């Protein structure tokens, strides 16, 4: 997830339910205008919602030491692509092997503001 600010950011970015173990940015140590964070699909309180999509509430807190009204919370939602199943057609492939495979891939994230 890439996050950009107009001015250097001085706060923290974390998973709401995973705090204090899941802090992705501590800008009191390194202040920048952009960050790239990796929110784990397994951990930091990432969980399935009622639609079967993975979600994690991400908080962008303007100060590293206190909560304020200008802080924002976003619901990060990972929507998997439909599962693609490949049939075993080895009888049709002659000497080439065409194994059956099932693959699930992630297509991206939907970020919605929650506050």
Jmol script that loads the backbone (N, CA, C; Angstrom):
load data "model"
ATOM      1  N   UNK A   1       0.859  -1.164   0.000  1.00  0.00           N
ATOM      2  CA  UNK A   1       0.000   0.000   0.000  1.00  0.00           C
ATOM      3  C   UNK A   1       0.904   1.224   0.000  1.00  0.00           C
ATOM      4  N   UNK A   2       0.710   2.119  -0.950  1.00  0.00           N
ATOM      5  CA  UNK A   2       1.494   3.355  -1.016  1.00  0.00           C
ATOM      6  C   UNK A   2       0.662   4.504  -0.471  1.00  0.00           C
ATOM      7  N   UNK A   3       1.270   5.294   0.385  1.00  0.00           N
ATOM      8  CA  UNK A   3       0.599   6.436   1.011  1.00  0.00           C
ATOM      9  C   UNK A   3       1.455   7.666   0.769  1.00  0.00           C
ATOM     10  N   UNK A   4       0.812   8.739   0.287  1.00  0.00           N
ATOM     11  CA  UNK A   4       1.535   9.987   0.019  1.00  0.00           C
ATOM     12  C   UNK A   4       0.884  11.137   0.775  1.00  0.00           C
ATOM     13  N   UNK A   5       1.723  12.042   1.247  1.00  0.00           N
ATOM     14  CA  UNK A   5       1.273  13.234   1.956  1.00  0.00           C
ATOM     15  C   UNK A   5       1.789  14.471   1.229  1.00  0.00           C
ATOM     16  N   UNK A   6       1.077  15.587   1.352  1.00  0.00           N
ATOM     17  CA  UNK A   6       1.535  16.841   0.744  1.00  0.00           C
ATOM     18  C   UNK A   6       2.757  17.387   1.475  1.00  0.00           C
ATOM     19  N   UNK A   7       2.782  17.232   2.784  1.00  0.00           N
ATOM     20  CA  UNK A   7       3.891  17.703   3.620  1.00  0.00           C
ATOM     21  C   UNK A   7       4.499  16.507   4.341  1.00  0.00           C
ATOM     22  N   UNK A   8       5.719  16.639   4.848  1.00  0.00           N
ATOM     23  CA  UNK A   8       6.316  15.526   5.604  1.00  0.00           C
ATOM     24  C   UNK A   8       5.393  15.084   6.750  1.00  0.00           C
ATOM     25  N   UNK A   9       5.236  13.785   6.873  1.00  0.00           N
ATOM     26  CA  UNK A   9       4.363  13.186   7.883  1.00  0.00           C
ATOM     27  C   UNK A   9       5.168  12.955   9.153  1.00  0.00           C
ATOM     28  N   UNK A  10       4.573  13.278  10.320  1.00  0.00           N
ATOM     29  CA  UNK A  10       5.283  13.157  11.598  1.00  0.00           C
ATOM     30  C   UNK A  10       4.597  12.203  12.578  1.00  0.00           C
ATOM     31  N   UNK A  11       3.577  11.491  12.131  1.00  0.00           N
ATOM     32  CA  UNK A  11       2.815  10.638  13.033  1.00  0.00           C
ATOM     33  C   UNK A  11       3.143   9.169  12.901  1.00  0.00           C
ATOM     34  N   UNK A  12       2.115   8.339  13.117  1.00  0.00           N
ATOM     35  CA  UNK A  12       2.270   6.891  13.006  1.00  0.00           C
ATOM     36  C   UNK A  12       1.130   6.317  12.157  1.00  0.00           C
ATOM     37  N   UNK A  13       1.410   5.187  11.522  1.00  0.00           N
ATOM     38  CA  UNK A  13       0.411   4.454  10.742  1.00  0.00           C
ATOM     39  C   UNK A  13       0.402   3.031  11.281  1.00  0.00           C
ATOM     40  N   UNK A  14      -0.786   2.543  11.642  1.00  0.00           N
ATOM     41  CA  UNK A  14      -0.862   1.232  12.284  1.00  0.00           C
ATOM     42  C   UNK A  14      -2.212   0.566  12.029  1.00  0.00           C
ATOM     43  N   UNK A  15      -2.276  -0.738  12.315  1.00  0.00           N
ATOM     44  CA  UNK A  15      -3.546  -1.469  12.291  1.00  0.00           C
ATOM     45  C   UNK A  15      -4.274  -1.179  13.589  1.00  0.00           C
ATOM     46  N   UNK A  16      -5.522  -0.758  13.474  1.00  0.00           N
ATOM     47  CA  UNK A  16      -6.281  -0.355  14.654  1.00  0.00           C
ATOM     48  C   UNK A  16      -6.325  -1.453  15.720  1.00  0.00           C
ATOM     49  N   UNK A  17      -6.699  -2.655  15.341  1.00  0.00           N
ATOM     50  CA  UNK A  17      -6.825  -3.738  16.321  1.00  0.00           C
ATOM     51  C   UNK A  17      -5.491  -4.396  16.639  1.00  0.00           C
ATOM     52  N   UNK A  18      -4.465  -4.126  15.837  1.00  0.00           N
ATOM     53  CA  UNK A  18      -3.158  -4.738  16.057  1.00  0.00           C
ATOM     54  C   UNK A  18      -2.189  -3.862  16.829  1.00  0.00           C
ATOM     55  N   UNK A  19      -2.632  -2.669  17.233  1.00  0.00           N
ATOM     56  CA  UNK A  19      -1.758  -1.741  17.950  1.00  0.00           C
ATOM     57  C   UNK A  19      -1.460  -2.285  19.339  1.00  0.00           C
ATOM     58  N   UNK A  20      -0.256  -2.216  19.835  1.00  0.00           N
ATOM     59  CA  UNK A  20       0.952  -1.555  19.330  1.00  0.00           C
ATOM     60  C   UNK A  20       1.880  -2.481  18.544  1.00  0.00           C
ATOM     61  N   UNK A  21       1.475  -3.731  18.324  1.00  0.00           N
ATOM     62  CA  UNK A  21       2.368  -4.682  17.643  1.00  0.00           C
ATOM     63  C   UNK A  21       2.460  -4.472  16.136  1.00  0.00           C
ATOM     64  N   UNK A  22       1.487  -3.805  15.544  1.00  0.00           N
ATOM     65  CA  UNK A  22       1.438  -3.658  14.082  1.00  0.00           C
ATOM     66  C   UNK A  22       1.504  -2.192  13.675  1.00  0.00           C
ATOM     67  N   UNK A  23       2.640  -1.572  13.958  1.00  0.00           N
ATOM     68  CA  UNK A  23       2.904  -0.197  13.530  1.00  0.00           C
ATOM     69  C   UNK A  23       3.734  -0.285  12.259  1.00  0.00           C
ATOM     70  N   UNK A  24       3.228   0.305  11.179  1.00  0.00           N
ATOM     71  CA  UNK A  24       3.906   0.228   9.881  1.00  0.00           C
ATOM     72  C   UNK A  24       4.821   1.423   9.639  1.00  0.00           C
ATOM     73  N   UNK A  25       4.462   2.580  10.190  1.00  0.00           N
ATOM     74  CA  UNK A  25       5.272   3.793  10.036  1.00  0.00           C
ATOM     75  C   UNK A  25       5.345   4.482  11.386  1.00  0.00           C
ATOM     76  N   UNK A  26       6.560   4.847  11.792  1.00  0.00           N
ATOM     77  CA  UNK A  26       6.768   5.709  12.947  1.00  0.00           C
ATOM     78  C   UNK A  26       7.578   6.895  12.450  1.00  0.00           C
ATOM     79  N   UNK A  27       6.870   7.948  12.034  1.00  0.00           N
ATOM     80  CA  UNK A  27       7.524   9.093  11.406  1.00  0.00           C
ATOM     81  C   UNK A  27       8.246   9.984  12.407  1.00  0.00           C
ATOM     82  N   UNK A  28       8.121   9.708  13.699  1.00  0.00           N
ATOM     83  CA  UNK A  28       8.937  10.458  14.657  1.00  0.00           C
ATOM     84  C   UNK A  28      10.399  10.043  14.509  1.00  0.00           C
ATOM     85  N   UNK A  29      10.625   8.879  13.903  1.00  0.00           N
ATOM     86  CA  UNK A  29      11.978   8.396  13.628  1.00  0.00           C
ATOM     87  C   UNK A  29      12.434   8.842  12.249  1.00  0.00           C
ATOM     88  N   UNK A  30      11.552   8.721  11.241  1.00  0.00           N
ATOM     89  CA  UNK A  30      11.892   9.080   9.869  1.00  0.00           C
ATOM     90  C   UNK A  30      10.685   9.745   9.216  1.00  0.00           C
ATOM     91  N   UNK A  31      10.730  11.071   9.077  1.00  0.00           N
ATOM     92  CA  UNK A  31       9.637  11.832   8.482  1.00  0.00           C
ATOM     93  C   UNK A  31       9.821  11.924   6.972  1.00  0.00           C
ATOM     94  N   UNK A  32       8.778  11.537   6.213  1.00  0.00           N
ATOM     95  CA  UNK A  32       8.819  11.558   4.753  1.00  0.00           C
ATOM     96  C   UNK A  32       7.469  12.033   4.224  1.00  0.00           C
ATOM     97  N   UNK A  33       7.373  12.195   2.902  1.00  0.00           N
ATOM     98  CA  UNK A  33       6.089  12.536   2.284  1.00  0.00           C
ATOM     99  C   UNK A  33       5.410  11.318   1.671  1.00  0.00           C
ATOM    100  N   UNK A  34       6.113  10.198   1.562  1.00  0.00           N
ATOM    101  CA  UNK A  34       5.479   8.986   1.031  1.00  0.00           C
ATOM    102  C   UNK A  34       6.059   7.744   1.704  1.00  0.00           C
ATOM    103  N   UNK A  35       5.202   6.751   1.808  1.00  0.00           N
ATOM    104  CA  UNK A  35       5.576   5.487   2.438  1.00  0.00           C
ATOM    105  C   UNK A  35       4.942   4.345   1.656  1.00  0.00           C
ATOM    106  N   UNK A  36       5.596   3.210   1.664  1.00  0.00           N
ATOM    107  CA  UNK A  36       5.022   1.976   1.144  1.00  0.00           C
ATOM    108  C   UNK A  36       4.997   0.989   2.297  1.00  0.00           C
ATOM    109  N   UNK A  37       3.805   0.521   2.628  1.00  0.00           N
ATOM    110  CA  UNK A  37       3.668  -0.412   3.745  1.00  0.00           C
ATOM    111  C   UNK A  37       3.103  -1.733   3.239  1.00  0.00           C
ATOM    112  N   UNK A  38       3.395  -2.793   3.973  1.00  0.00           N
ATOM    113  CA  UNK A  38       2.866  -4.120   3.671  1.00  0.00           C
ATOM    114  C   UNK A  38       2.026  -4.569   4.856  1.00  0.00           C
ATOM    115  N   UNK A  39       0.738  -4.684   4.625  1.00  0.00           N
ATOM    116  CA  UNK A  39      -0.178  -5.156   5.654  1.00  0.00           C
ATOM    117  C   UNK A  39      -0.341  -6.658   5.440  1.00  0.00           C
ATOM    118  N   UNK A  40       0.012  -7.473   6.430  1.00  0.00           N
ATOM    119  CA  UNK A  40      -0.047  -8.927   6.221  1.00  0.00           C
ATOM    120  C   UNK A  40      -1.482  -9.429   6.059  1.00  0.00           C
ATOM    121  N   UNK A  41      -1.655 -10.396   5.175  1.00  0.00           N
ATOM    122  CA  UNK A  41      -2.962 -11.028   5.011  1.00  0.00           C
ATOM    123  C   UNK A  41      -3.229 -12.001   6.154  1.00  0.00           C
ATOM    124  N   UNK A  42      -2.167 -12.469   6.788  1.00  0.00           N
ATOM    125  CA  UNK A  42      -2.275 -13.396   7.904  1.00  0.00           C
ATOM    126  C   UNK A  42      -1.541 -12.774   9.084  1.00  0.00           C
ATOM    127  N   UNK A  43      -2.257 -12.051   9.924  1.00  0.00           N
ATOM    128  CA  UNK A  43      -1.654 -11.396  11.072  1.00  0.00           C
ATOM    129  C   UNK A  43      -2.130  -9.964  11.184  1.00  0.00           C
ATOM    130  N   UNK A  44      -1.723  -9.292  12.251  1.00  0.00           N
ATOM    131  CA  UNK A  44      -2.072  -7.885  12.512  1.00  0.00           C
ATOM    132  C   UNK A  44      -3.580  -7.661  12.458  1.00  0.00           C
ATOM    133  N   UNK A  45      -4.334  -8.661  12.882  1.00  0.00           N
ATOM    134  CA  UNK A  45      -5.792  -8.599  12.969  1.00  0.00           C
ATOM    135  C   UNK A  45      -6.490  -8.459  11.617  1.00  0.00           C
ATOM    136  N   UNK A  46      -5.816  -8.840  10.525  1.00  0.00           N
ATOM    137  CA  UNK A  46      -6.497  -8.930   9.234  1.00  0.00           C
ATOM    138  C   UNK A  46      -7.479 -10.089   9.344  1.00  0.00           C
ATOM    139  N   UNK A  47      -8.738  -9.853   8.969  1.00  0.00           N
ATOM    140  CA  UNK A  47      -9.770 -10.876   9.139  1.00  0.00           C
ATOM    141  C   UNK A  47     -10.737 -10.853   7.960  1.00  0.00           C
ATOM    142  N   UNK A  48     -11.454 -11.952   7.790  1.00  0.00           N
ATOM    143  CA  UNK A  48     -12.465 -12.039   6.743  1.00  0.00           C
ATOM    144  C   UNK A  48     -13.730 -11.306   7.178  1.00  0.00           C
ATOM    145  N   UNK A  49     -14.329 -10.553   6.256  1.00  0.00           N
ATOM    146  CA  UNK A  49     -15.611  -9.914   6.537  1.00  0.00           C
ATOM    147  C   UNK A  49     -16.741 -10.857   6.121  1.00  0.00           C
ATOM    148  N   UNK A  50     -17.983 -10.399   6.211  1.00  0.00           N
ATOM    149  CA  UNK A  50     -19.133 -11.257   5.900  1.00  0.00           C
ATOM    150  C   UNK A  50     -19.216 -11.621   4.419  1.00  0.00           C
ATOM    151  N   UNK A  51     -18.543 -10.858   3.550  1.00  0.00           N
ATOM    152  CA  UNK A  51     -18.526 -11.162   2.115  1.00  0.00           C
ATOM    153  C   UNK A  51     -17.386 -12.092   1.728  1.00  0.00           C
ATOM    154  N   UNK A  52     -16.557 -12.485   2.701  1.00  0.00           N
ATOM    155  CA  UNK A  52     -15.429 -13.367   2.419  1.00  0.00           C
ATOM    156  C   UNK A  52     -14.184 -12.643   1.948  1.00  0.00           C
ATOM    157  N   UNK A  53     -14.137 -11.320   2.118  1.00  0.00           N
ATOM    158  CA  UNK A  53     -12.968 -10.527   1.740  1.00  0.00           C
ATOM    159  C   UNK A  53     -12.141 -10.217   2.984  1.00  0.00           C
ATOM    160  N   UNK A  54     -10.833 -10.098   2.808  1.00  0.00           N
ATOM    161  CA  UNK A  54      -9.950  -9.773   3.929  1.00  0.00           C
ATOM    162  C   UNK A  54      -9.990  -8.276   4.203  1.00  0.00           C
ATOM    163  N   UNK A  55     -10.047  -7.909   5.489  1.00  0.00           N
ATOM    164  CA  UNK A  55     -10.107  -6.498   5.879  1.00  0.00           C
ATOM    165  C   UNK A  55      -9.154  -6.206   7.025  1.00  0.00           C
ATOM    166  N   UNK A  56      -8.703  -4.958   7.056  1.00  0.00           N
ATOM    167  CA  UNK A  56      -7.892  -4.470   8.159  1.00  0.00           C
ATOM    168  C   UNK A  56      -8.099  -2.965   8.242  1.00  0.00           C
ATOM    169  N   UNK A  57      -8.414  -2.459   9.431  1.00  0.00           N
ATOM    170  CA  UNK A  57      -8.601  -1.022   9.635  1.00  0.00           C
ATOM    171  C   UNK A  57      -7.236  -0.388   9.896  1.00  0.00           C
ATOM    172  N   UNK A  58      -6.850   0.550   9.033  1.00  0.00           N
ATOM    173  CA  UNK A  58      -5.560   1.225   9.119  1.00  0.00           C
ATOM    174  C   UNK A  58      -5.780   2.638   9.643  1.00  0.00           C
ATOM    175  N   UNK A  59      -5.024   3.018  10.663  1.00  0.00           N
ATOM    176  CA  UNK A  59      -5.139   4.351  11.254  1.00  0.00           C
ATOM    177  C   UNK A  59      -3.930   5.184  10.857  1.00  0.00           C
ATOM    178  N   UNK A  60      -4.202   6.405  10.395  1.00  0.00           N
ATOM    179  CA  UNK A  60      -3.152   7.383  10.118  1.00  0.00           C
ATOM    180  C   UNK A  60      -3.302   8.456  11.183  1.00  0.00           C
ATOM    181  N   UNK A  61      -2.413   8.396  12.167  1.00  0.00           N
ATOM    182  CA  UNK A  61      -2.454   9.287  13.328  1.00  0.00           C
ATOM    183  C   UNK A  61      -1.422  10.384  13.131  1.00  0.00           C
ATOM    184  N   UNK A  62      -1.868  11.639  13.116  1.00  0.00           N
ATOM    185  CA  UNK A  62      -1.009  12.785  12.799  1.00  0.00           C
ATOM    186  C   UNK A  62       0.136  12.987  13.790  1.00  0.00           C
ATOM    187  N   UNK A  63      -0.064  12.599  15.027  1.00  0.00           N
ATOM    188  CA  UNK A  63       0.973  12.732  16.054  1.00  0.00           C
ATOM    189  C   UNK A  63       1.357  11.342  16.540  1.00  0.00           C
ATOM    190  N   UNK A  64       2.626  11.158  16.839  1.00  0.00           N
ATOM    191  CA  UNK A  64       3.043   9.841  17.337  1.00  0.00           C
ATOM    192  C   UNK A  64       2.683   9.639  18.802  1.00  0.00           C
ATOM    193  N   UNK A  65       2.278  10.721  19.495  1.00  0.00           N
ATOM    194  CA  UNK A  65       2.037  10.607  20.933  1.00  0.00           C
ATOM    195  C   UNK A  65       0.586  10.817  21.366  1.00  0.00           C
ATOM    196  N   UNK A  66      -0.267  11.375  20.486  1.00  0.00           N
ATOM    197  CA  UNK A  66      -1.644  11.622  20.911  1.00  0.00           C
ATOM    198  C   UNK A  66      -2.623  11.498  19.743  1.00  0.00           C
ATOM    199  N   UNK A  67      -3.855  11.122  20.085  1.00  0.00           N
ATOM    200  CA  UNK A  67      -4.934  11.005  19.106  1.00  0.00           C
ATOM    201  C   UNK A  67      -5.601  12.366  18.964  1.00  0.00           C
ATOM    202  N   UNK A  68      -5.951  12.742  17.721  1.00  0.00           N
ATOM    203  CA  UNK A  68      -6.632  14.022  17.501  1.00  0.00           C
ATOM    204  C   UNK A  68      -7.770  13.843  16.504  1.00  0.00           C
ATOM    205  N   UNK A  69      -8.588  14.886  16.343  1.00  0.00           N
ATOM    206  CA  UNK A  69      -9.724  14.833  15.426  1.00  0.00           C
ATOM    207  C   UNK A  69      -9.293  14.771  13.968  1.00  0.00           C
ATOM    208  N   UNK A  70      -8.068  15.174  13.672  1.00  0.00           N
ATOM    209  CA  UNK A  70      -7.591  15.154  12.283  1.00  0.00           C
ATOM    210  C   UNK A  70      -7.080  13.773  11.857  1.00  0.00           C
ATOM    211  N   UNK A  71      -6.987  12.832  12.796  1.00  0.00           N
ATOM    212  CA  UNK A  71      -6.558  11.475  12.454  1.00  0.00           C
ATOM    213  C   UNK A  71      -7.605  10.812  11.564  1.00  0.00           C
ATOM    214  N   UNK A  72      -7.156   9.873  10.752  1.00  0.00           N
ATOM    215  CA  UNK A  72      -8.050   9.185   9.817  1.00  0.00           C
ATOM    216  C   UNK A  72      -7.935   7.676   9.998  1.00  0.00           C
ATOM    217  N   UNK A  73      -9.063   7.008   9.787  1.00  0.00           N
ATOM    218  CA  UNK A  73      -9.072   5.550   9.790  1.00  0.00           C
ATOM    219  C   UNK A  73      -9.638   5.099   8.450  1.00  0.00           C
ATOM    220  N   UNK A  74      -8.955   4.135   7.813  1.00  0.00           N
ATOM    221  CA  UNK A  74      -9.381   3.602   6.525  1.00  0.00           C
ATOM    222  C   UNK A  74      -9.561   2.101   6.646  1.00  0.00           C
ATOM    223  N   UNK A  75     -10.576   1.603   5.982  1.00  0.00           N
ATOM    224  CA  UNK A  75     -10.801   0.164   5.951  1.00  0.00           C
ATOM    225  C   UNK A  75     -10.170  -0.375   4.676  1.00  0.00           C
ATOM    226  N   UNK A  76      -9.103  -1.132   4.835  1.00  0.00           N
ATOM    227  CA  UNK A  76      -8.391  -1.733   3.711  1.00  0.00           C
ATOM    228  C   UNK A  76      -9.035  -3.093   3.444  1.00  0.00           C
ATOM    229  N   UNK A  77      -9.566  -3.281   2.239  1.00  0.00           N
ATOM    230  CA  UNK A  77     -10.266  -4.512   1.883  1.00  0.00           C
ATOM    231  C   UNK A  77      -9.582  -5.172   0.704  1.00  0.00           C
ATOM    232  N   UNK A  78      -9.226  -6.424   0.861  1.00  0.00           N
ATOM    233  CA  UNK A  78      -8.590  -7.193  -0.205  1.00  0.00           C
ATOM    234  C   UNK A  78      -9.647  -8.106  -0.816  1.00  0.00           C
ATOM    235  N   UNK A  79      -9.921  -7.889  -2.105  1.00  0.00           N
ATOM    236  CA  UNK A  79     -10.945  -8.664  -2.795  1.00  0.00           C
ATOM    237  C   UNK A  79     -10.261  -9.657  -3.731  1.00  0.00           C
ATOM    238  N   UNK A  80     -10.338 -10.963  -3.428  1.00  0.00           N
ATOM    239  CA  UNK A  80      -9.675 -11.948  -4.296  1.00  0.00           C
ATOM    240  C   UNK A  80     -10.401 -12.083  -5.630  1.00  0.00           C
ATOM    241  N   UNK A  81      -9.627 -12.389  -6.663  1.00  0.00           N
ATOM    242  CA  UNK A  81     -10.214 -12.669  -7.974  1.00  0.00           C
ATOM    243  C   UNK A  81     -10.944 -13.998  -7.896  1.00  0.00           C
ATOM    244  N   UNK A  82     -11.815 -14.248  -8.827  1.00  0.00           N
ATOM    245  CA  UNK A  82     -12.498 -15.538  -8.836  1.00  0.00           C
ATOM    246  C   UNK A  82     -11.468 -16.634  -9.089  1.00  0.00           C
ATOM    247  N   UNK A  83     -11.712 -17.781  -8.520  1.00  0.00           N
ATOM    248  CA  UNK A  83     -10.791 -18.902  -8.656  1.00  0.00           C
ATOM    249  C   UNK A  83     -10.825 -19.442 -10.082  1.00  0.00           C
ATOM    250  N   UNK A  84      -9.651 -19.672 -10.641  1.00  0.00           N
ATOM    251  CA  UNK A  84      -9.541 -20.249 -11.978  1.00  0.00           C
ATOM    252  C   UNK A  84      -9.126 -21.702 -11.833  1.00  0.00           C
ATOM    253  N   UNK A  85      -9.897 -22.606 -12.380  1.00  0.00           N
ATOM    254  CA  UNK A  85      -9.575 -24.028 -12.311  1.00  0.00           C
ATOM    255  C   UNK A  85      -9.207 -24.491 -13.713  1.00  0.00           C
ATOM    256  N   UNK A  86      -8.049 -25.133 -13.815  1.00  0.00           N
ATOM    257  CA  UNK A  86      -7.615 -25.693 -15.097  1.00  0.00           C
ATOM    258  C   UNK A  86      -7.816 -27.198 -15.055  1.00  0.00           C
ATOM    259  N   UNK A  87      -8.484 -27.727 -16.048  1.00  0.00           N
ATOM    260  CA  UNK A  87      -8.768 -29.160 -16.099  1.00  0.00           C
ATOM    261  C   UNK A  87      -7.543 -29.926 -16.597  1.00  0.00           C
ATOM    262  N   UNK A  88      -7.415 -31.175 -16.164  1.00  0.00           N
ATOM    263  CA  UNK A  88      -6.335 -32.034 -16.640  1.00  0.00           C
ATOM    264  C   UNK A  88      -6.699 -32.513 -18.042  1.00  0.00           C
ATOM    265  N   UNK A  89      -5.957 -32.025 -19.010  1.00  0.00           N
ATOM    266  CA  UNK A  89      -6.214 -32.398 -20.406  1.00  0.00           C
ATOM    267  C   UNK A  89      -5.007 -33.141 -20.960  1.00  0.00           C
ATOM    268  N   UNK A  90      -4.322 -33.910 -20.107  1.00  0.00           N
ATOM    269  CA  UNK A  90      -3.100 -34.595 -20.534  1.00  0.00           C
ATOM    270  C   UNK A  90      -3.357 -35.584 -21.669  1.00  0.00           C
ATOM    271  N   UNK A  91      -4.578 -36.142 -21.721  1.00  0.00           N
ATOM    272  CA  UNK A  91      -4.885 -37.057 -22.817  1.00  0.00           C
ATOM    273  C   UNK A  91      -4.882 -36.313 -24.152  1.00  0.00           C
ATOM    274  N   UNK A  92      -5.205 -35.037 -24.132  1.00  0.00           N
ATOM    275  CA  UNK A  92      -5.278 -34.244 -25.354  1.00  0.00           C
ATOM    276  C   UNK A  92      -3.935 -33.622 -25.720  1.00  0.00           C
ATOM    277  N   UNK A  93      -2.982 -33.643 -24.802  1.00  0.00           N
ATOM    278  CA  UNK A  93      -1.718 -32.952 -25.020  1.00  0.00           C
ATOM    279  C   UNK A  93      -0.651 -33.842 -25.642  1.00  0.00           C
ATOM    280  N   UNK A  94      -0.933 -35.092 -25.860  1.00  0.00           N
ATOM    281  CA  UNK A  94       0.066 -35.977 -26.450  1.00  0.00           C
ATOM    282  C   UNK A  94       1.236 -36.159 -25.501  1.00  0.00           C
ATOM    283  N   UNK A  95       2.451 -35.908 -25.987  1.00  0.00           N
ATOM    284  CA  UNK A  95       3.641 -36.106 -25.152  1.00  0.00           C
ATOM    285  C   UNK A  95       3.866 -34.961 -24.161  1.00  0.00           C
ATOM    286  N   UNK A  96       3.099 -33.856 -24.284  1.00  0.00           N
ATOM    287  CA  UNK A  96       3.259 -32.731 -23.359  1.00  0.00           C
ATOM    288  C   UNK A  96       2.337 -32.910 -22.170  1.00  0.00           C
ATOM    289  N   UNK A  97       2.834 -32.586 -21.023  1.00  0.00           N
ATOM    290  CA  UNK A  97       2.034 -32.735 -19.817  1.00  0.00           C
ATOM    291  C   UNK A  97       1.304 -31.433 -19.528  1.00  0.00           C
ATOM    292  N   UNK A  98       0.016 -31.511 -19.264  1.00  0.00           N
ATOM    293  CA  UNK A  98      -0.815 -30.350 -18.939  1.00  0.00           C
ATOM    294  C   UNK A  98      -1.477 -30.620 -17.597  1.00  0.00           C
ATOM    295  N   UNK A  99      -0.795 -30.382 -16.482  1.00  0.00           N
ATOM    296  CA  UNK A  99      -1.343 -30.733 -15.167  1.00  0.00           C
ATOM    297  C   UNK A  99      -2.538 -29.874 -14.785  1.00  0.00           C
ATOM    298  N   UNK A 100      -3.416 -30.452 -13.987  1.00  0.00           N
ATOM    299  CA  UNK A 100      -4.550 -29.697 -13.458  1.00  0.00           C
ATOM    300  C   UNK A 100      -4.044 -28.787 -12.353  1.00  0.00           C
ATOM    301  N   UNK A 101      -4.529 -27.574 -12.346  1.00  0.00           N
ATOM    302  CA  UNK A 101      -4.116 -26.624 -11.320  1.00  0.00           C
ATOM    303  C   UNK A 101      -5.308 -25.778 -10.888  1.00  0.00           C
ATOM    304  N   UNK A 102      -5.275 -25.377  -9.661  1.00  0.00           N
ATOM    305  CA  UNK A 102      -6.237 -24.404  -9.160  1.00  0.00           C
ATOM    306  C   UNK A 102      -5.437 -23.271  -8.558  1.00  0.00           C
ATOM    307  N   UNK A 103      -5.776 -22.075  -8.940  1.00  0.00           N
ATOM    308  CA  UNK A 103      -4.995 -20.939  -8.471  1.00  0.00           C
ATOM    309  C   UNK A 103      -5.935 -19.835  -8.015  1.00  0.00           C
ATOM    310  N   UNK A 104      -5.592 -19.188  -6.915  1.00  0.00           N
ATOM    311  CA  UNK A 104      -6.344 -18.040  -6.417  1.00  0.00           C
ATOM    312  C   UNK A 104      -5.366 -16.888  -6.326  1.00  0.00           C
ATOM    313  N   UNK A 105      -5.714 -15.760  -6.926  1.00  0.00           N
ATOM    314  CA  UNK A 105      -4.806 -14.618  -6.887  1.00  0.00           C
ATOM    315  C   UNK A 105      -5.552 -13.390  -6.399  1.00  0.00           C
ATOM    316  N   UNK A 106      -4.814 -12.464  -5.850  1.00  0.00           N
ATOM    317  CA  UNK A 106      -5.409 -11.239  -5.335  1.00  0.00           C
ATOM    318  C   UNK A 106      -5.349 -10.169  -6.408  1.00  0.00           C
ATOM    319  N   UNK A 107      -6.445  -9.438  -6.573  1.00  0.00           N
ATOM    320  CA  UNK A 107      -6.486  -8.435  -7.629  1.00  0.00           C
ATOM    321  C   UNK A 107      -6.188  -7.038  -7.116  1.00  0.00           C
ATOM    322  N   UNK A 108      -6.302  -6.791  -5.844  1.00  0.00           N
ATOM    323  CA  UNK A 108      -6.014  -5.447  -5.368  1.00  0.00           C
ATOM    324  C   UNK A 108      -6.765  -5.132  -4.101  1.00  0.00           C
ATOM    325  N   UNK A 109      -6.731  -3.874  -3.762  1.00  0.00           N
ATOM    326  CA  UNK A 109      -7.314  -3.429  -2.517  1.00  0.00           C
ATOM    327  C   UNK A 109      -8.353  -2.351  -2.769  1.00  0.00           C
ATOM    328  N   UNK A 110      -9.346  -2.313  -1.929  1.00  0.00           N
ATOM    329  CA  UNK A 110     -10.341  -1.263  -1.928  1.00  0.00           C
ATOM    330  C   UNK A 110     -10.150  -0.527  -0.616  1.00  0.00           C
ATOM    331  N   UNK A 111      -9.863   0.753  -0.688  1.00  0.00           N
ATOM    332  CA  UNK A 111      -9.590   1.534   0.510  1.00  0.00           C
ATOM    333  C   UNK A 111     -10.735   2.498   0.720  1.00  0.00           C
ATOM    334  N   UNK A 112     -11.424   2.378   1.850  1.00  0.00           N
ATOM    335  CA  UNK A 112     -12.535   3.275   2.139  1.00  0.00           C
ATOM    336  C   UNK A 112     -12.309   3.942   3.478  1.00  0.00           C
ATOM    337  N   UNK A 113     -12.679   5.214   3.560  1.00  0.00           N
ATOM    338  CA  UNK A 113     -12.517   5.922   4.824  1.00  0.00           C
ATOM    339  C   UNK A 113     -13.629   5.490   5.752  1.00  0.00           C
ATOM    340  N   UNK A 114     -13.282   5.214   6.991  1.00  0.00           N
ATOM    341  CA  UNK A 114     -14.220   4.657   7.940  1.00  0.00           C
ATOM    342  C   UNK A 114     -14.641   5.652   9.018  1.00  0.00           C
ATOM    343  N   UNK A 115     -13.959   6.760   9.152  1.00  0.00           N
ATOM    344  CA  UNK A 115     -14.335   7.762  10.154  1.00  0.00           C
ATOM    345  C   UNK A 115     -15.061   8.883   9.506  1.00  0.00           C
TER     346      UNK A 115
END
end "model"
wireframe off; spacefill off
backbone 0.3
color backbone group
